[in-house]
Amino acid sequence: MSFFLLTFFLIYGGFHCYAFWKAHAALRFGPVAGSMLATFMLIMVLAPAAVRFLEWAGQEGAAKVLAFAGYMWMGALFFFVVAGVLVDCCRLLAAGLGAASGTAGLFSSLAFFVPLGAALIFSAYGFFEAMLIRAETVTLASSKISATAGRLRIVQISDVHLGLMVRKERLARILATVRALAPDILVCTGDLVDGQLDDIQDLAAMFAEIRPRYGKYAVTGNHEFYAGLDQALRFMRTAGFTVLRNEWQAVAPGLVLAGVDDRAVDHFESRQAGGEAELLATLPAGLYTVLLKHRPKVENASLGRFDLQLSGHTHQGQMFPFSLLTRLFFPLHAGGYPLAGGSYLYVSRGSGTWGPPIRFLAPPEVTLIELIPAAGQ
């Protein structure tokens, strides 16, 4: 965690230095304006840590205000830096071709105002896109689904990140989509909550109103551990979820759900006996097995032992082109992937947001997985 924080502040601080340099080159402001801008940027660099401190101190109102300002700024700064680097590359190309002679002042202005405009436009659009919950449908046929059981509708939510930024309004949008999909089973593949959980218990009642005929099931994500596992589990269970922690349960005719803890558990408590493959080996044969696992990593030893793995975690990068980086760490990034041994993986883009309340070319989703009997049964 210390290494992560050091890396984050170095990179984020570097983004601010780049933006300050671009602004000064274009606007040529004096020391007073420069000091004011530098002070503001320092506050923004420290804002994520200050938000957590304010939460811990019980100052939720101040934490909300700072979180919204700080994370919107973070998203806008990301777009500014990306656009700025692209403009700088064009400037270098133009200089190499001899096309920039005598236009240094113009290029300095363009190198600031073009990225600034892009940051404002993309941030505004991304804030809007983050509220547009899309319903995605995946239909899978299997001989393990009996004709008498018929069509089973599993609705998946993931990476909601309930906390300071994702509250009642956004949760209501997500749950309205869930209701419209009429689930037989509702599953959450981790990161339902985020940050301090002292003032979100009222949101559990909103989940409690969703009553699929075969129940609601969830697994832990990394943020359940960051938020405080005991509190997170209490919230999930109050919301009506059965939390599967390296265990399985028969939930419908011919259908088994198995769930494993996120690997973040290793940093917070001793790993429970056995692993994923050992858990799957204990399942009854001949039943359709759905594995709930937060991160879209597939263990070779598990292939063929489950029929469908449902995961999240990646957010599909949340903001393009950040998705190009997250894809390096998680090649199975978003959507459906046939696997060896007849298994199948579906990776949700996530239903909420983490950090900036912005999504850009990675809209949030609620997923309907329809399991149907194979043709000819």
C-alpha positions in Angstrom: 0.0 0.0 0.0 2.9 2.4 0.8 4.4 1.7 -2.6 1.1 2.3 -4.3 0.5 5.6 -2.5 4.1 6.8 -3.3 3.6 5.9 -6.9 0.2 7.5 -7.1 1.4 10.8 -5.6 4.5 10.9 -7.8 2.4 10.4 -11.0 -0.4 12.7 -9.9 2.0 15.4 -8.7 3.8 15.1 -12.1 0.4 15.6 -13.9 0.0 18.9 -11.9 3.5 20.0 -12.7 2.9 19.4 -16.4 -0.4 21.4 -16.3 1.2 24.2 -14.4 4.0 24.4 -17.0 1.5 24.5 -19.9 -0.6 27.2 -18.2 2.5 29.4 -17.5 3.8 29.0 -21.1 0.5 30.1 -22.5 -0.6 32.8 -20.0 2.7 34.1 -18.7 1.2 34.9 -15.3 3.2 36.6 -12.5 4.4 35.2 -9.2 1.1 36.0 -7.3 -1.1 34.2 -9.7 1.5 31.4 -10.0 1.5 31.0 -6.2 -2.2 30.8 -6.1 -2.4 28.2 -8.8 0.4 26.2 -7.2 -1.4 26.3 -3.9 -4.7 25.1 -5.5 -2.9 22.3 -7.3 -1.2 21.2 -4.1 -4.6 21.0 -2.4 -5.9 18.9 -5.3 -2.9 16.6 -5.1 -3.6 16.0 -1.4 -7.4 15.9 -1.8 -7.8 12.1 -2.0 -5.9 11.6 1.2 -7.8 14.5 2.8 -11.1 13.0 1.9 -10.3 9.8 3.7 -9.1 11.7 6.7 -12.3 13.8 6.8 -14.4 10.6 6.5 -12.4 9.0 9.4 -13.0 12.2 11.5 -16.7 12.1 10.9 -16.8 15.2 8.7 -19.0 13.7 6.0 -20.3 17.0 4.6 -16.8 18.4 4.1 -15.6 15.0 2.7 -18.4 15.0 0.1 -17.7 18.5 -1.1 -13.9 17.9 -1.3 -14.4 14.4 -2.9 -16.6 15.8 -5.7 -14.3 18.7 -6.4 -11.1 16.7 -6.1 -12.2 13.7 -8.2 -13.8 15.8 -10.9 -10.6 17.7 -11.1 -8.7 14.4 -11.2 -10.7 13.3 -14.2 -10.4 16.7 -16.0 -6.7 16.8 -15.3 -6.3 13.3 -16.8 -8.0 14.4 -20.0 -5.9 17.6 -20.1 -2.6 15.7 -19.8 -3.6 13.1 -22.5 -4.7 15.9 -24.9 -1.7 18.0 -24.0 0.8 15.2 -24.8 -1.0 14.6 -28.1 -0.7 18.3 -29.0 3.0 18.3 -27.9 3.6 15.3 -30.2 2.1 17.3 -33.1 4.2 20.3 -32.2 7.4 18.2 -32.3 6.3 16.7 -35.6 5.6 20.2 -37.0 9.0 21.4 -35.7 10.7 18.5 -37.4 9.1 19.4 -40.7 10.1 23.0 -40.3 6.5 24.2 -40.1 6.7 25.8 -36.6 9.1 28.6 -37.5 8.0 32.0 -36.0 4.8 30.5 -34.4 6.1 29.6 -30.9 3.6 31.9 -29.2 0.7 30.5 -31.2 1.8 26.9 -30.5 2.2 27.7 -26.8 -1.4 29.0 -26.6 -2.8 26.1 -28.6 -0.8 23.6 -26.5 -2.8 24.9 -23.4 -6.2 25.9 -24.7 -6.8 22.9 -26.9 -6.2 20.4 -24.1 -8.2 22.7 -21.7 -11.2 22.6 -24.1 -10.9 18.8 -24.5 -10.7 18.3 -20.7 -13.9 20.4 -20.2 -15.8 18.7 -22.9 -14.7 15.1 -22.1 -15.3 15.6 -18.4 -18.8 17.0 -18.9 -19.7 14.1 -21.3 -18.1 11.5 -19.0 -20.1 12.8 -16.0 -23.2 12.3 -18.1 -22.2 8.9 -19.4 -21.5 7.7 -15.9 -25.3 8.0 -15.1 -26.4 6.1 -18.2 -26.8 2.5 -17.0 -26.8 0.1 -19.9 -28.5 -3.3 -19.8 -26.3 -5.9 -21.4 -27.7 -9.4 -22.3 -25.7 -12.6 -22.6 -27.5 -15.8 -23.6 -25.8 -19.1 -22.9 -27.2 -22.6 -23.7 -26.3 -25.7 -21.8 -27.4 -29.3 -21.6 -27.1 -29.0 -17.8 -30.1 -26.6 -17.8 -33.1 -28.9 -17.8 -36.1 -28.2 -20.0 -38.3 -28.3 -17.0 -36.3 -25.6 -15.2 -36.5 -23.5 -18.4 -34.9 -20.1 -18.8 -33.0 -18.8 -15.8 -32.3 -15.1 -15.5 -29.2 -14.1 -13.6 -28.6 -10.3 -13.2 -25.1 -9.2 -12.4 -24.0 -5.9 -10.8 -20.4 -5.2 -10.0 -18.2 -2.4 -8.8 -21.0 -0.1 -7.5 -18.7 1.6 -5.0 -21.3 2.9 -2.7 -19.9 5.6 -0.5 -19.3 9.4 -0.8 -19.6 9.6 -4.6 -22.2 6.9 -5.4 -25.3 7.4 -3.3 -29.0 7.1 -3.5 -29.6 8.7 -6.9 -27.1 6.5 -8.7 -28.1 3.4 -6.8 -31.8 4.1 -7.7 -30.8 4.1 -11.4 -28.9 0.8 -11.1 -31.8 -0.9 -9.2 -34.4 0.4 -11.6 -32.4 -1.4 -14.4 -32.2 -4.5 -12.2 -36.0 -4.5 -11.7 -36.6 -4.1 -15.4 -34.6 -7.2 -16.1 -36.8 -9.3 -13.7 -34.0 -11.5 -12.3 -34.5 -15.0 -10.9 -31.1 -14.4 -9.2 -29.2 -11.2 -8.4 -25.4 -11.5 -8.0 -22.8 -8.9 -7.1 -19.2 -9.6 -8.1 -17.5 -7.4 -5.6 -16.8 -3.8 -4.7 -20.3 -3.1 -3.7 -19.0 -0.6 -1.1 -16.2 1.9 -0.9 -14.6 4.0 1.9 -16.3 4.7 5.3 -19.6 3.0 5.7 -21.1 4.9 8.6 -23.8 6.7 6.7 -24.9 4.4 3.9 -27.0 1.9 5.9 -30.2 3.5 4.4 -29.0 2.2 1.0 -29.2 -1.4 2.2 -33.0 -0.9 2.4 -33.1 -0.1 -1.3 -31.5 -3.5 -2.0 -33.8 -5.2 0.4 -36.7 -4.3 -1.8 -35.3 -6.5 -4.6 -36.5 -10.1 -4.0 -35.6 -12.5 -6.8 -37.2 -15.9 -6.4 -33.9 -17.7 -6.0 -32.2 -15.0 -3.9 -29.2 -12.6 -4.0 -25.6 -13.6 -3.7 -22.3 -11.7 -3.5 -18.6 -12.0 -3.2 -16.0 -9.7 -1.8 -13.9 -7.3 -3.9 -10.8 -5.6 -2.9 -12.7 -2.5 -1.7 -14.7 -4.5 0.8 -11.4 -5.1 2.6 -10.2 -1.5 2.2 -13.6 -0.2 3.6 -13.4 -2.6 6.6 -14.5 -6.2 6.0 -16.8 -6.6 9.0 -18.7 -3.4 8.2 -18.8 -4.4 4.5 -20.2 -7.8 5.2 -22.7 -6.4 7.6 -24.0 -4.0 4.9 -24.1 -6.7 2.3 -26.1 -9.1 4.5 -28.4 -6.3 5.6 -29.1 -5.6 1.9 -30.2 -9.3 1.6 -27.1 -10.8 0.0 -25.8 -14.2 0.9 -22.0 -13.7 0.8 -20.1 -16.7 -0.6 -16.6 -16.7 0.9 -14.9 -19.7 -0.6 -18.1 -21.7 -0.5 -20.9 -22.9 -2.8 -24.6 -23.2 -2.7 -27.3 -24.9 -4.8 -29.6 -22.1 -5.6 -32.0 -23.3 -8.3 -32.9 -26.5 -10.1 -29.6 -27.7 -11.7 -27.7 -24.6 -10.8 -24.9 -24.0 -8.3 -23.2 -20.7 -7.4 -19.7 -20.8 -6.0 -17.9 -17.7 -4.7 -14.4 -16.9 -3.7 -12.8 -14.0 -1.8 -10.9 -11.4 -3.7 -7.1 -11.9 -3.4 -6.9 -8.8 -1.3 -7.9 -11.1 1.6 -4.2 -12.1 1.8 -3.2 -8.7 3.1 -5.9 -8.6 5.8 -6.4 -12.1 7.2 -5.0 -15.6 6.9 -6.3 -17.4 3.8 -9.0 -19.9 4.5 -8.1 -23.5 3.9 -8.2 -24.6 0.2 -8.2 -22.6 -2.9 -10.5 -22.0 -5.9 -9.8 -25.3 -7.6 -10.2 -27.2 -4.4 -13.6 -25.5 -3.8 -14.8 -26.4 -7.4 -13.7 -30.0 -6.9 -16.2 -30.4 -4.1 -19.2 -29.4 -6.3 -21.7 -32.0 -7.4 -21.2 -33.3 -10.9 -23.7 -32.6 -13.7 -24.9 -29.2 -12.4 -24.4 -25.9 -14.1 -21.8 -24.0 -12.0 -21.5 -20.3 -11.9 -18.3 -19.0 -10.3 -18.4 -15.5 -8.8 -14.9 -14.0 -8.7 -14.1 -10.3 -8.5 -11.0 -10.1 -10.7 -11.1 -11.5 -14.2 -8.2 -13.9 -13.7 -8.8 -17.5 -14.8 -6.9 -20.3 -13.0 -5.8 -23.1 -15.3 -6.7 -25.7 -12.7 -10.3 -24.4 -12.6 -10.9 -24.6 -16.3 -13.6 -27.2 -17.1 -14.7 -27.2 -13.4 -17.1 -24.2 -13.9 -19.4 -23.4 -16.7 -19.5 -19.6 -16.2 -17.3 -17.2 -14.3 -18.7 -13.7 -13.6 -16.2 -11.0 -12.8 -15.7 -7.3 -12.7 -12.9 -5.1 -11.3 -11.6 -3.6 -14.5 -14.3 -0.9 -15.1 -13.1 -1.4 -18.7 -10.6 1.3 -17.7 -13.5 3.7 -16.8 -12.0 6.6 -18.8 -10.4 6.0 -22.3 -7.5 5.9 -22.9 -6.7 4.7 -19.4 -8.3 1.5 -20.6 -5.2 0.8 -22.7 -3.2 0.6 -19.4 -5.8 -1.6 -17.5 -5.9 -4.0 -20.5 -2.2 -4.7 -20.0 -2.9 -6.0 -16.5 -6.2 -7.7 -17.4 -6.3 -8.9 -21.0 -9.7 -10.4 -20.4 -10.9 -6.9 -20.0 -14.7 -6.6 -20.6 -17.4 -8.7 -22.2 -17.6 -12.4 -22.9 -14.7 -14.9 -23.5 -15.1 -18.6 -24.3 -12.4 -20.5 -22.4 -10.9 -24.0 -22.6 -12.7 -26.9 -21.2 -16.1 -25.5 -22.1 -16.0 -22.7 -19.5 -17.0 -19.2 -20.2 -16.0 -15.8 -18.7 -18.1 -12.6 -18.6 -16.4 -9.4 -17.3 -18.7 -6.6 -16.3 -17.7 -3.0 -17.0 -19.1 -2.2 -13.6 -22.2 -0.4 -12.5 -20.7 2.6 -10.6 -17.6 4.6 -10.6 -14.4 4.8 -8.5 -12.5 8.0 -8.0 -13.8 10.5 -10.7 -17.6 10.3 -11.1 -16.8 10.0 -14.9 -16.9 7.3 -17.5 -15.6 7.9 -21.0 -16.2 5.3 -23.7 -16.8 2.7 -20.9 -20.5 3.1 -19.9 -21.7 1.5 -16.7 -23.7 -1.7 -17.0 -26.1 -4.1 -15.4 -25.8 -7.5 -17.0 -28.5 -10.1 -17.7 -27.2 -13.6 -18.2 -29.9 -15.9 -19.6 -29.3 -19.6 -19.1 -31.3 -21.7 -21.4 -31.6 -25.5 -22.2 -29.5 -26.6 -25.1 -31.4 -27.1 -28.4 -32.9 -30.5 -28.8 -33.4 -31.2 -25.1 
